[in-house]
Amino acid sequence: MSNRIIERDELSTLLPHKGKMFLLTRLVSYDIAAQQRSLRSEYDITGECLFYDPALGGVPAWVSFEFMAQSIAVLSGLTGREKGEPPKPGFILSVSNMEIMIPVLRAGTTACIQVQEDCRVESVFTFDCVVSLNGTTAAQAKLTIMEADDMSVFEKREVNSNGA
């Protein structure tokens, strides 16, 4: 397990998101060597967040699934970097069992994101994820992600004249 803190600038090399869609402040710890890979990251909630709602004074907790997904993407990027491979694109296939215990992640707080791999079948991974504030669970969910080596799998295919 690595406890080396990785700040935003280095994180940006592991994640395709840019600008306000980049929703991680730092990586706190990770383990890519374990049978079930895991990662702990943080996001400082501010009014600059793309999802900030002034009427709520923070970010709606449903956004937690994106914090979770980006943390998983960083874990994938770290795993690839260890193997000398570039980051692979990933896609959320499902968000299941989402529970929200704290409806708003208030500005001035830090969301702590924990993701742990639960299951792996070829390029499809399931992760147990928790977002907490000050040690209290704000949201939890199970995310199923698919990594792709080749983006052409997802490109729109033209239908030929016989409809196939």
C-alpha positions in Angstrom: 0.0 0.0 0.0 1.3 3.4 -0.9 0.5 6.4 1.4 2.3 8.9 -0.8 -0.1 11.8 -1.3 -0.5 12.7 -4.9 -1.8 16.2 -5.6 -4.0 17.5 -8.3 -1.3 18.2 -10.9 0.0 14.7 -10.9 -3.6 13.3 -10.7 -4.4 15.1 -13.9 -2.0 12.8 -15.8 -4.0 9.8 -14.6 -7.5 11.1 -15.4 -9.0 12.3 -18.7 -11.2 14.9 -17.0 -10.2 18.5 -17.3 -11.3 21.9 -15.9 -14.3 22.0 -13.7 -15.1 18.3 -14.5 -12.0 17.3 -12.7 -13.4 16.4 -9.3 -10.5 15.2 -7.2 -8.1 17.3 -5.1 -5.7 14.7 -3.9 -5.0 11.0 -3.6 -4.3 9.9 0.0 -3.4 6.2 -0.4 -3.8 3.3 -2.8 -3.0 -0.4 -3.2 -2.6 -1.8 -6.7 -0.8 -5.0 -5.6 -3.6 -6.5 -3.6 -6.1 -9.0 -4.9 -8.7 -6.4 -4.4 -7.2 -3.0 -5.5 -8.2 0.0 -3.4 -7.8 3.8 -3.3 -8.6 6.7 -1.0 -8.9 10.2 -2.4 -10.3 13.5 -1.4 -12.2 16.4 -2.9 -12.4 19.8 -1.3 -15.9 21.1 -1.7 -15.9 24.8 -2.8 -18.2 27.2 -4.7 -16.0 26.5 -7.8 -17.2 23.0 -8.2 -19.2 22.4 -11.4 -22.1 20.9 -9.4 -22.1 23.6 -6.6 -25.6 24.8 -5.9 -25.7 28.2 -4.0 -29.2 27.5 -2.8 -27.9 24.3 -1.0 -24.6 25.9 0.1 -22.8 22.9 -1.4 -22.9 20.0 -3.8 -25.9 17.5 -3.9 -24.8 14.2 -2.6 -25.9 12.4 -5.8 -22.7 13.8 -7.4 -20.8 11.3 -5.2 -21.0 8.7 -7.9 -18.8 10.9 -10.1 -16.3 11.3 -7.3 -16.3 7.5 -7.0 -16.0 7.0 -10.8 -13.0 9.4 -11.0 -11.3 7.7 -8.1 -11.7 4.4 -9.9 -10.3 5.9 -13.0 -7.2 7.1 -11.1 -6.8 3.6 -9.7 -6.9 2.2 -13.2 -4.4 4.9 -14.3 -2.0 3.9 -11.5 -2.3 0.2 -12.3 -1.5 1.0 -16.0 1.4 3.2 -15.1 2.9 0.4 -13.0 2.7 -1.8 -16.1 4.1 0.9 -18.4 0.8 1.4 -20.1 -1.1 4.6 -20.8 -4.4 5.2 -18.9 -7.3 3.3 -20.4 -10.7 4.9 -21.0 -13.4 3.5 -18.8 -17.2 3.7 -18.9 -19.7 3.4 -16.1 -22.0 0.5 -16.8 -24.0 0.8 -13.7 -24.4 2.5 -10.4 -26.3 0.2 -8.0 -27.3 0.1 -4.3 -26.7 3.9 -4.1 -27.6 5.2 -0.6 -27.4 8.8 0.3 -27.2 9.5 4.0 -26.2 13.2 3.9 -28.0 15.0 1.1 -25.6 18.0 0.7 -21.8 18.0 0.7 -21.3 21.5 2.2 -18.8 24.0 0.9 -15.7 24.1 3.2 -15.8 20.4 3.8 -13.7 17.6 2.3 -15.3 14.6 0.7 -13.2 11.4 1.4 -13.7 8.8 -1.3 -12.9 5.1 -0.7 -13.1 2.6 -3.6 -12.3 -1.1 -3.4 -12.4 -3.6 -6.1 -15.0 -6.3 -5.4 -15.0 -8.3 -8.6 -13.1 -8.5 -11.9 -14.1 -10.3 -15.1 -11.8 -9.5 -18.0 -12.2 -5.8 -18.6 -15.3 -5.3 -16.3 -14.8 -4.4 -12.7 -17.2 -3.9 -9.8 -16.2 -1.6 -6.9 -17.6 -0.9 -3.5 -17.5 2.8 -2.9 -18.1 5.2 0.0 -18.0 8.9 0.3 -17.7 10.3 3.8 -17.5 13.7 5.5 -15.7 14.0 8.8 -15.8 10.2 9.3 -19.6 10.0 8.6 -20.8 8.1 5.5 -22.5 10.6 3.1 -23.1 8.2 0.3 -22.3 4.6 -0.8 -22.8 2.6 -4.0 -21.5 -0.2 -6.1 -20.1 0.9 -9.5 -19.5 -1.4 -12.4 -17.0 -0.1 -14.8 -15.7 -1.4 -18.1 -12.2 -0.5 -19.4 -11.4 -0.4 -23.1 -8.2 -0.8 -24.9 -9.7 0.4 -28.2 -12.2 3.2 -28.3 -13.5 2.0 -31.7 -15.7 -0.6 -29.8 -17.8 2.4 -28.8 -17.9 4.3 -32.0 -21.2 4.6 -33.8 -21.5 2.0 -36.5 -23.3 2.8 -39.7 -26.2 0.4 -40.6 -25.8 -1.1 -44.1 -28.7 -1.1 -46.6 -30.2 -4.4 -45.4 -30.5 -3.0 -41.8 -27.7 -5.2 -40.3 
